[in-house]
Amino acid sequence: MTALLSSPTEAKPATAKPIHNRSGLLLLSVVLLAGVTAWLTLIAINNINDFGTNKALLQATMNMEALIDDPVRGNGLEWRALPNELAAPALIAVIIYQLATVALMWRAVATGVQALRSDSPSLLAYISRVNHSLVLFLLLFAGFLISGLYFGYWLHLGPVQMVHFTLLIIGTLVALLTNILPVASRALERETAR
């Protein structure tokens, strides 16, 4: 008899997974974040393991040699060139920043996995950690784009610029997907309550 009198909007039993787990959006967000985090982790590892190549690439950007050797392109930018000795400290700073960013991103991934495995709705903690880590991620690649623009690297290192744009776009998409989770959860709960 009590089952007949209960309201369809009553709370679900404690054993039911939160709606954001059942929709698949949380899983999608965690998988995308894990992929981007693995990518940045590999970039940081490559910067450490192949320091010479990455230092040479950064040096070529900062000393602007390709533009200086070009009689036409970049003539108005050449005064911005920096000495080769600054490439190694700049790369070390980038590696430290990347490692700090990766640590926060993996922490967010772990929080997302915990939210997927848990019966308690820990969505807010996941979203907060994703947002904090992606701020660093997006600042990293925006910084690369801005500093690269300063040194005119689009004139001779177009593929590098495209990687930076791609990662900026992917980071933004992960942020959008993650932050839409509460909206989607509310809509799914209303649909389920019908």
Phi, psi and chi 1 to 4 in degrees:
 res  aa     phi    psi   chi1   chi2   chi3   chi4
   1 MET       -  -39.1  179.7   79.4  172.7      -
   2 THR   -64.6  -29.8   55.5      -      -      -
   3 ALA   -65.4  -35.1      -      -      -      -
   4 LEU   -71.3  -29.0  -66.7  173.5      -      -
   5 LEU   -87.9  -12.4  -62.6  175.3      -      -
   6 SER   -73.1  147.2   64.2      -      -      -
   7 SER   -82.8  145.3  159.2      -      -      -
   8 PRO   -68.3  -14.6   20.0  -27.0      -      -
   9 THR   -95.0    4.6   58.6      -      -      -
  10 GLU   -64.1  156.3  -79.1 -177.0   12.4      -
  11 ALA   -60.6  145.5      -      -      -      -
  12 LYS   -71.8  158.2  -59.4  -79.5 -173.7 -123.0
  13 PRO   -59.9  155.2  -14.9   21.1      -      -
  14 ALA   -61.7  -20.8      -      -      -      -
  15 THR   -80.8  -14.2   57.3      -      -      -
  16 ALA   -73.4  137.4      -      -      -      -
  17 LYS   -67.9  145.5  -68.7  -86.2 -171.7 -165.2
  18 PRO   -58.0  151.2  -21.5   30.9      -      -
  19 ILE   -59.8  -34.8 -166.1   79.0      -      -
  20 HIS   -66.9  -22.7   57.6  -94.7      -      -
  21 ASN   -76.9  -37.5  -76.4   12.1      -      -
  22 ARG   -76.1  -22.0  -68.5 -177.2  -85.1  145.7
  23 SER   -76.7  -22.9   71.3      -      -      -
  24 GLY    91.5  -13.5      -      -      -      -
  25 LEU   -67.1  -38.8  -75.1  175.7      -      -
  26 LEU   -63.9  -44.9  178.7   59.8      -      -
  27 LEU   -58.8  -46.0  175.9   62.3      -      -
  28 LEU   -59.2  -45.0  178.4   60.4      -      -
  29 SER   -62.3  -45.0  173.4      -      -      -
  30 VAL   -64.8  -42.5  172.0      -      -      -
  31 VAL   -64.1  -44.4  167.6      -      -      -
  32 LEU   -62.9  -44.3  -76.6  171.3      -      -
  33 LEU   -63.1  -42.6 -179.0   64.1      -      -
  34 ALA   -61.7  -40.1      -      -      -      -
  35 GLY   -64.3  -45.8      -      -      -      -
  36 VAL   -65.9  -37.5  171.1      -      -      -
  37 THR   -67.2  -41.6  -55.5      -      -      -
  38 ALA   -61.8  -40.2      -      -      -      -
  39 TRP   -61.4  -49.5 -169.6   -0.6      -      -
  40 LEU   -66.9  -34.1 -175.6   57.9      -      -
  41 THR   -61.0  -45.0  -57.8      -      -      -
  42 LEU   -64.7  -38.1 -171.6   55.6      -      -
  43 ILE   -60.8  -46.1  -70.1  170.4      -      -
  44 ALA   -63.4  -43.1      -      -      -      -
  45 ILE   -62.3  -42.9  -70.3  169.4      -      -
  46 ASN   -62.8  -38.7  -71.8  -11.7      -      -
  47 ASN   -63.2  -33.8  -78.0  -21.7      -      -
  48 ILE   -77.5  -49.6  -66.0  166.6      -      -
  49 ASN   -72.0  -30.0  -70.1  -23.2      -      -
  50 ASP  -120.3   53.3 -166.0   10.3      -      -
  51 PHE   -56.7  -40.2 -168.3   86.8      -      -
  52 GLY   -61.1  -46.6      -      -      -      -
  53 THR   -63.9  -45.2  -62.0      -      -      -
  54 ASN   -69.4  -34.3  -67.4  -66.2      -      -
  55 LYS   -64.4  -42.0 -177.5 -178.3  128.3 -163.4
  56 ALA   -63.1  -40.3      -      -      -      -
  57 LEU   -64.8  -45.1 -179.1   62.2      -      -
  58 LEU   -66.3  -39.2 -168.7   54.5      -      -
  59 GLN   -62.5  -42.6 -172.9  173.2  -52.3      -
  60 ALA   -63.4  -33.6      -      -      -      -
  61 THR   -71.1  -47.6  -61.2      -      -      -
  62 MET   -73.9  -36.1  -66.8  171.2   66.1      -
  63 ASN   -84.2  -11.1   71.4   16.7      -      -
  64 MET    56.4   29.8  -58.6  174.8   73.7      -
  65 GLU   -57.0  -41.4 -170.2  173.9  -59.6      -
  66 ALA   -62.2  -36.8      -      -      -      -
  67 LEU   -75.8  -36.4  -67.3 -179.2      -      -
  68 ILE   -65.2  -37.3  -68.7  169.8      -      -
  69 ASP   -74.2  -18.8  -68.4  -16.3      -      -
  70 ASP   -85.0  122.3 -170.1  -41.2      -      -
  71 PRO   -73.3  -13.4   24.0  -29.2      -      -
  72 VAL  -113.6  -53.7  178.3      -      -      -
  73 ARG   -81.2  138.5  -62.4 -176.5  -55.3  160.7
  74 GLY    75.1   12.4      -      -      -      -
  75 ASN   -59.4  -34.0  -70.0  -29.5      -      -
  76 GLY   -79.4   -5.6      -      -      -      -
  77 LEU  -104.7  -12.3  -55.0  177.3      -      -
  78 GLU   -59.9  -24.9  -65.7  169.6    0.9      -
  79 TRP   -65.9  -14.8   63.3  -88.7      -      -
  80 ARG   -83.0   -7.5  -62.5  175.6  179.8  172.1
  81 ALA   -58.1  141.6      -      -      -      -
  82 LEU  -114.0  156.3  -65.4  175.7      -      -
  83 PRO   -65.5  151.2    6.2   -7.7      -      -
  84 ASN   -58.7  -28.9  -69.0  -21.5      -      -
  85 GLU   -64.5  -18.0  -65.3   76.4   29.0      -
  86 LEU   -84.0  -11.0  -66.4  177.8      -      -
  87 ALA   -66.1  -44.9      -      -      -      -
  88 ALA   -64.4  -49.3      -      -      -      -
  89 PRO   -62.5  -34.5  -16.0   22.4      -      -
  90 ALA   -65.3  -42.1      -      -      -      -
  91 LEU   -67.1  -38.6 -177.6   54.9      -      -
  92 ILE   -61.7  -42.8  -70.3  168.3      -      -
  93 ALA   -62.0  -41.4      -      -      -      -
  94 VAL   -63.2  -43.6  165.4      -      -      -
  95 ILE   -62.8  -44.9  -69.6  169.5      -      -
  96 ILE   -60.7  -43.7  -68.9  168.5      -      -
  97 TYR   -63.7  -43.1 -172.1   91.4      -      -
  98 GLN   -62.3  -41.7  -73.5  173.2  -24.0      -
  99 LEU   -65.7  -39.5  -68.8  173.5      -      -
 100 ALA   -64.8  -41.7      -      -      -      -
 101 THR   -63.9  -46.0  -57.0      -      -      -
 102 VAL   -61.1  -40.4  159.5      -      -      -
 103 ALA   -60.5  -44.8      -      -      -      -
 104 LEU   -67.7  -36.4  -74.3  177.9      -      -
 105 MET   -67.7  -42.7  -68.4  176.5   77.4      -
 106 TRP   -65.0  -34.6  -79.0  119.7      -      -
 107 ARG   -61.7  -42.2 -179.9  177.5  176.8 -137.0
 108 ALA   -65.1  -40.8      -      -      -      -
 109 VAL   -60.9  -45.1  169.3      -      -      -
 110 ALA   -60.9  -39.0      -      -      -      -
 111 THR   -64.8  -38.8  -56.3      -      -      -
 112 GLY   -65.4  -41.7      -      -      -      -
 113 VAL   -63.5  -40.5  169.7      -      -      -
 114 GLN   -62.4  -41.3 -178.5 -178.2   11.1      -
 115 ALA   -64.1  -36.1      -      -      -      -
 116 LEU   -67.9  -35.1  -76.7  167.1      -      -
 117 ARG   -88.5  -13.1  -62.0  179.1   69.8 -159.5
 118 SER   -96.5  151.8  171.5      -      -      -
 119 ASP   -85.6  -14.1  -70.1  -21.8      -      -
 120 SER   -90.6  143.1   64.8      -      -      -
 121 PRO   -77.9   96.6   24.2  -27.4      -      -
 122 SER  -103.7   34.3   52.4      -      -      -
 123 LEU   -64.5  -40.7 -173.1   60.8      -      -
 124 LEU   -61.3  -42.1 -175.8   58.7      -      -
 125 ALA   -63.1  -41.9      -      -      -      -
 126 TYR   -62.3  -50.3  172.5   66.7      -      -
 127 ILE   -60.2  -43.0  -68.7  170.9      -      -
 128 SER   -61.0  -45.8  175.8      -      -      -
 129 ARG   -69.3  -37.1  -71.2 -177.7  176.7  169.9
 130 VAL   -62.2  -47.2  169.6      -      -      -
 131 ASN   -60.9  -44.6  -73.0  -21.3      -      -
 132 HIS   -63.3  -41.9  -71.3  124.2      -      -
 133 SER   -71.1  -36.8   66.5      -      -      -
 134 LEU   -73.2  -23.4  -74.4  179.4      -      -
 135 VAL   -61.0  -46.1  164.9      -      -      -
 136 LEU   -64.8  -42.4  -67.6  179.6      -      -
 137 PHE   -59.7  -49.1 -179.8   85.2      -      -
 138 LEU   -67.8  -37.2  -66.5  170.8      -      -
 139 LEU   -63.5  -36.5  -76.9  173.3      -      -
 140 LEU   -59.1  -51.7  175.8   66.9      -      -
 141 PHE   -78.3  -29.8  -70.1  101.1      -      -
 142 ALA   -65.2  -39.7      -      -      -      -
 143 GLY   -61.9  -41.7      -      -      -      -
 144 PHE   -62.0  -43.7  -75.1  163.9      -      -
 145 LEU   -65.0  -43.7  -73.0  166.5      -      -
 146 ILE   -68.4  -46.4  -68.3  165.5      -      -
 147 SER   -67.8  -36.4   61.2      -      -      -
 148 GLY   -64.0  -38.6      -      -      -      -
 149 LEU   -63.5  -39.8 -174.8   61.9      -      -
 150 TYR   -58.7  -41.2  179.6   82.7      -      -
 151 PHE   -91.2    4.0  -67.9  111.4      -      -
 152 GLY    66.5   33.7      -      -      -      -
 153 TYR   -70.5  -17.3   81.5  152.3      -      -
 154 TRP   -64.8  -21.2   78.6   93.1      -      -
 155 LEU   -75.3  -24.9  -65.2  170.5      -      -
 156 HIS  -135.8   -6.9   61.3   97.6      -      -
 157 LEU  -129.8   50.3  -67.0  171.6      -      -
 158 GLY   -54.3  -44.6      -      -      -      -
 159 PRO   -61.0  -35.7  -26.6   35.3      -      -
 160 VAL   -65.2  -42.7  174.9      -      -      -
 161 GLN   -61.8  -38.2 -176.5 -175.5   34.0      -
 162 MET   -65.8  -37.3  -71.3  -59.1  105.4      -
 163 VAL   -62.1  -43.2  168.3      -      -      -
 164 HIS   -64.1  -42.8  -64.0  160.5      -      -
 165 PHE   -62.4  -44.7  -91.7  124.7      -      -
 166 THR   -59.6  -45.5  -59.0      -      -      -
 167 LEU   -68.4  -33.9  -74.0  167.9      -      -
 168 LEU   -64.1  -43.3 -169.6   66.5      -      -
 169 ILE   -67.2  -44.8  -68.8  166.0      -      -
 170 ILE   -63.1  -43.2  -70.6  171.3      -      -
 171 GLY   -59.8  -40.5      -      -      -      -
 172 THR   -65.5  -40.7  -58.3      -      -      -
 173 LEU   -66.2  -40.0  -69.0  174.4      -      -
 174 VAL   -62.5  -41.8  172.0      -      -      -
 175 ALA   -62.1  -44.4      -      -      -      -
 176 LEU   -63.2  -46.6  -71.1  171.8      -      -
 177 LEU   -61.1  -43.8  174.9   63.5      -      -
 178 THR   -65.0  -42.0  -58.8      -      -      -
 179 ASN   -78.7  -10.7  -75.9  -78.6      -      -
 180 ILE   -88.2   -8.9 -157.7  166.7      -      -
 181 LEU   -54.4  -46.8  -77.6  168.0      -      -
 182 PRO   -63.0  -37.2  -20.1   29.4      -      -
 183 VAL   -65.1  -46.3  174.9      -      -      -
 184 ALA   -64.8  -38.3      -      -      -      -
 185 SER   -63.1  -43.1  -69.8      -      -      -
 186 ARG   -62.6  -42.5  -77.6 -168.5  -62.2  -86.4
 187 ALA   -63.8  -41.7      -      -      -      -
 188 LEU   -66.9  -37.7  -71.7  168.6      -      -
 189 GLU   -65.0  -40.2  -76.9 -173.9   14.4      -
 190 ARG   -63.8  -40.9  -79.2 -166.5  -56.6  -90.7
 191 GLU   -64.7  -41.3 -172.9   67.9   27.9      -
 192 THR   -68.8  -33.3  -56.0      -      -      -
 193 ALA   -70.7  -16.7      -      -      -      -
 194 ARG   -69.1      -  -70.7 -176.1 -172.0  179.3
